[in-house]
Amino acid sequence: MKDRTRIRSLSEHIGEDILLCGWVRRRRSSGSKLHFLHVDDGSGAVQVVVKKGGVAEDQLDEARHLPLESTVVIRGTVKEAPRQAGGIEVAATELNILAAATGEFPIGKKEHGVGFLMDNRHLWLRSRRPQAALRIRAEVIRACRSYLDGRGFTNVDAPIFNSAAAEGTATLFPVDYFGETIYLSQTGQLHMEAAAQALGDVYCFGPTFRAEKSKTRRHLTEFWMLEPEMAFADLDESMDLMEGMIGHVIESVTEHCVPDLEALERDIDALRAFAPPFPRISYTDALKTLEGTDAAIEWGEDFGAPQEDAVSAAYAKPVLVHRFPSAIKAFYMKADPEDPRVALGCDMIAPEGYGEIIGGGERSSDLAFLEQKIEEHGLPKEAYEWYLDLRRYGANPTAGFGMGLERVVAWMGDLGHVREAAPFARTMARTFP
């Protein structure tokens, strides 16, 4: 099978005899002498025509009764077929069944509920919509990595097991670690600060975990986060990096994922129109846009979905909201020297109701300030001694952010829920399959 041709490249082999391996997603027959197999190999799908005189009689009969999702190996000739998707089809000369499916495939043409589809996610992945979403996810990852790699960032892997909280103890997942309680990572940021003092500009990209008891369409308990961190950088540089990277993601996805966006019925022109520059407003100014609406809040309160939706509705592009009150931000955020009530942090809120997709800003390099904040937050100082060492030995300003991959993918593909942006979503009620 090493000589097989991928379906994505069949258009380069018109008139040639090829070897094709894949799965039969659909089948229809015109009598007993002509059968049409819709074959998918992961790179794409193509119609395979199996007819009398083209293949052996026993293979013709097998094609007539072939169960859906059977694995086949086909030899045939690539032909032009303007009426088919991609403008080609394959005329089979040999059909071999590598593995016939047993029984009726659980996912049919009828409408299925979300619960059923998620219970059968391992099989639902074979459908066009999940395939498109996962290809877009892969492109978002490629685009982010290429953007950062091209700017001299070094990829550094952060640990999954951690001894202390980074974003607040209420959302930790405890783990029994050889008789000691530790926690699944909420973020790799603190470790990226350490890496930045060794390598300058760094990033990690991996799974993170939040034990939020939330059932909204924006929340998962396990999600992937991209976290760049820059030495000798400030809030403005962090916002510049956010904006540039998301602009690159939009450009890359709309260039390389057009068929997948079309499969999801995504408005591609609308997505392209979200290109930078993005508006930047302070938290205080953002509250003014909420005045007189149901989303209005008092100064000092944090944003939730209603506030994010209302702010994003006032702009035609992603919006960067900066300088939130220090009291609602993580202990390590640097206070604004011009107004200590606010932190030098920023959230990027996506348009179209997809909420916050990035959060970050400038970290405090002041040892005394961090010790005070750790005490105010009721955190065990001994668990953060290694982090405080970063200020004891060569303290320097750093800035960066965390980007939630699934939220970005959900926005790119206009998906209804972030669970569609994950291969196997983990929520409060789901750890299967």
N, C-alpha and C positions, 0 to 999 in steps of 0.2 A: 504493500500500500504506500510505500515511500514515494512512488511515482504518481500519486494521485494529484489531480488538479483541484484547487479550491474554487468554490463557486464564484467567489468575488472576482476571480481572474478569468472566468470562462469567455468573456467578450474578447479576450486576446487570442483565443484559439478557435475562431470560427472556421469551420471546414475541417478541423482536425479531430482525430480519434483520441479520446481521453479516458482516464479512469477516475470515477467519482465515488466517494464514500459519504454516506449521510443517513438521515433518518426520514422516514416517510411521514410527513405531517398531515397530508390530505391525499385522497385517492378518489377518482371517479372513472367510470367505464362507459364506453359507447358500444354496447353489445359485448360479445365474448372475444372480439378480435382486436379491440383497441382500448388501451388503458392509459390514464394520465396520472402520474405520480408527482406530487409536490414534495421535492426532496430538499432538506435543509442540512448544511454541514457546519453551522455556526458562523461561517463567514458570509452567508447569504442563502438564498433559496432559488430553485429553478424547477421548471416543469420538465419531467422526463416522459417521453412518449414511448410506450411499449406496445408494439403492434405485431400482428401475424406476419410472418416472413422476416421480421426484423430480429427476433430472438427465437430460441428453441421452443417447441410446443409446450414442454413442461414448465418453462419459465414464464410463458404467456399465461398459463393457467395459474401459476403462483401469483402473478401480478394481479389477477382478478380477485383473489381472496386474501391478499396481503393485509394483515392487521395494521392499523395506524400505529406509529412510533416504532415500527420494525426498523432494524438497522440493515442497510443494503450496500452492496458494492456493485457498481454499474460501469460497464464499458459502453461507450456510445460516441456519436458524432455531434459536435456542437453546430447548431444551425441558427440562422437568423429567424426571428419570429417577432415581428413588429407589434403584434397584439399582446405579447407576453411582457410581464414586468422585466425590465432589463433588456428587452428586445431580442432575447435568445431562448432556445430550448435545447434539450439533448435528445437525440433519437437513439434509443437503446439498442445495442447489438448483443448485450449479454447482461443478465440480471442474476445476481447471487444474493441470497438472503443470509446475512451473517448472524442475525438473531431476530427471530420472529417474536413480536410482542404477544404476551399472554393475556387474554381477556380484553374487555373494552376499556379504552383509555378514559380515566375519570373526568378529564376536562374536555367537554364537547362544545358544540356551537351554541348551545343554549346559554342563557344568562346564569351566572353563578354569583352567589353572595361573596362579600369580601372575606368573611370568616372561612368559607370553604376554600377560596383561592389561597389564602394565607396558610391554611392547614396543608395544602398541597403545593406550597411554594416550590418545592423541589421539582415538581412537574410543570407548574405554571411558568417557570423560567423559560420553557421552550416556546412560549407564545410571543407574538410579535411585540407587544407593548413592553413586557419585562426585558426582552432582548434589547430593545431600543434604549430603555432607561439605563441599562447596565453598560451599553456602549458609550452613552453620554457620560456616565460616571467615569469610565476609563479615560475618556478624552479630557475631562476636567482634571483628573489626576495628572495626566501627561502635561497638560498646559501649565498647571501650577509648578510642577517640578522643572519644566523647561524654563519657565520665567525666572525662578529662583536660581537654578543652576547657571543660567546664562548671566547672572549678575554676581557670580562668585560665592554664592552661599554653599555651605557644606552641610550635607544631610547627616544628622546625628540622631541615633535612635534613643528614645527616652524609655525608662523602665515602666512596666505595667504595675508592678507591686511597689507600693509606697508606704512610708511609715507615718505620714501626716497629710492633712488636707491642704489644698492650695486655694480652693474656691469656696470653702465653707463646709463645716462638718455635717450639715443636715443632709447632704446629698452623697455621702460616702457609702460604698459597698464594702462591708467588713469581710475579711478572709482569715480563716484559721491557718496560720503559717507556722507549722511545727510547734503548736502550742502558744504562739504569740499572735495577737490580733493586729493585722495590717490592713491595707485598703487598696482596692483597685484604683488605678490612676484616674483623676478627674481632668488632668492636663499635664502635658510635658514641659510647661513653660518654665518652672523653677529650674529644672535640669538644663533647659536651653540657655538660661542665664549663665549657668556655670560653663557650658560649652562655648558661649559667646566670648567669655573672658579668656578662652584658650584659642579660639579659631576666628573670632571677629563676627562674621555673619553666618548664622546657622539656621537650620530648621529641622523639625521632626514631623513625621506624618504617620499616624497610627491610631489604634482604637483607644477611646476614652469612655468612662463610665460615670453616669449620674443617676443617683437613686431618687430622682424627683418623682413624686407620685402624681404625674401629669398624664392625661389621656388626650392631649391636643394633637392636631395633625402635624405639629412642628417638633414633637418630642420623641426621642428614643432613649432607652436606658443604655444602649451601647451604640456609639457612633464614632466615626473617624474624624480626626481633627488635624489640620495643617497648622503648624505653629512656628513661624519665623521669629528670630530674635536677632537684633542688631546691636553690637557694641558701639558706644559713642553716638547714639541716635536719640532723637526726641520725638514728641508726639507728632509733629508735622511730618517728619520722615516716615513714621509709621503709617500715617494716613496716606502719604504719597505711595507707599508700597502697596497698601490695600487697594487703592484706586487703580494703580498700574496693573496689578496682578489680575483683578477681576476684569478689567478691560481686555487683557490678553486672553482670559478664559472665554469671554463672550466672542471674541474674534476667532479663536480656535474652534469652538463648538459650532459656530455658524458656518465655518468653512469646511470642517471635516465630518460633521454629523447631520447633514441635510436630510438624507433618507430617514434617519432615526427621528429627527425632529418632526418630519412630515408624518411618520407613523404615529406619533403622539399628538398630531394635529396642533403642533405648536406654531404660533405666529412668528415666523423667523424674522420678518422685517421689524416687528416690534422688539424682538430680542436684540437685533443689531442696533436699534435706536437707543439702547441703554448704554452706549459707549461713553467713556469719560470725555470731559471732566464731570465729576459729581458735585452736587451742592454740599456745602459744609455749614452746619449751624450748631450753635451751642445748645445745651440742654435747656437753659433759661429761655432762649428764643423759641425752641421747639414747644415749650409749654404755651407760648402765645398762640401758636397755630391750633392748639387744642381748646383754647378758650371758647366757651359757648357750645361745645360739643359734649356728647355723652362720655367722651374719653378724657375730659378735663381732669387734672389732678393737681394737688398742692405741690409747691416747690419742696423737694426733698423725697418725694415718693418715686419709686422705680417705675420704669415702663413695663407694661404687660402687652399682650397681643392687641388690645383696643388702641393703646397709645401708638404702638408701632404702625398699625394699619392707618391710623388717622394722619400721622406724620408723613408716611410714604405716599398717601393719597394726594398730598399737597405738592408733590414733585413728580416730574416725568422720568426720573432716573433714580438709581440707588442714592441714598442720602447718608452723609456722615454726621452723626450727632456726637458732639464732644463735650467734655467738661461736665460730667454728671456729678452729683453730690458725692463727696468722699465717703460719707456714711453708708452708702449703698454699694460701694465698690470694694474689691479685694484689698487685704491689708497691705499688699506690696505696691499699690498704685501711688505714684508721686503726687503730692498736693501742688496745686497751681500756686507759685510764689506770689502772684498778683491777687489771688483770692483763695486762701487755704480751705475754704468751704468746699471747693470742687477739686476733683482729681483730674490729672492730665490723661484721661482715657477717652476712648471713642468706640461707638458701635456703628457698624454699617447696616442699614436697614434696606432690604431689597424691596423693589416695587411689586405691585400686583398682589399684595397681601401675604408675602412669604416671610416677613419678619426679619429679625436680626440674623445675619449670616456671618458676621465677623465682630469680634470684640477684642479690644487691646488698648495699647497706649504706652506711656512711659513709666518705668519702674523706679522706685525710690532707691537711691544709692547711699542714703543716710542711715548709718547703723543705729543711732539712738532713736530715730523715728520708727524704724522697723521693730525695734525691741518694744517700744511703746505700743505700737499697733498690735503686735502679737499678744501683749498683755490685755489690751482692750477687747480683743476678739476672743479672749479666754482660751488661747491655743497653748499647748505644751511647748515651752521654749526649747527644751532639750531636743525635741524632734526637728527643730529648725536651726540647730547650731551650725550644721553644714551650710545652710543657706546664708546665715549671718556671716560665715567665714568669707563669703564673696565680697562683703563690705569691709571686712577686717583686713583683707589682703588684696589691695589694688582695686578699690571700689571705683566704678565708672558708670556713667549713665548708659542704660540699655532701653530699648523699646522694641515692641513687636506686637503680635496679635495671634488669635486663634480663629481659624475658619472652619465652620462646621460643614463637612463635605456633603452630607445628605441634604442639608438645607439648600446648598448651592445647586446641587443636581435637581432637586425638586423644582427650584425656580427655573433653571435652564430648560427643563422638559415640561414645565407647567403641569406637574404632577399634583394630584389632589392631596397627597399625604406623604410625609417623609419615609414611611415604610416602603413605598414603591422605589425609593432611591437606594435602598440597601438590598444586597443579595438575599440575606436572611435576617429580617428585621427582629430586633429584640425590644419589646415593650413591657409594661407592667404585667400584661396578661399573656405574653407570648415568649416562649423559649424553644418552640418546636416549629418546624423541623430544624 
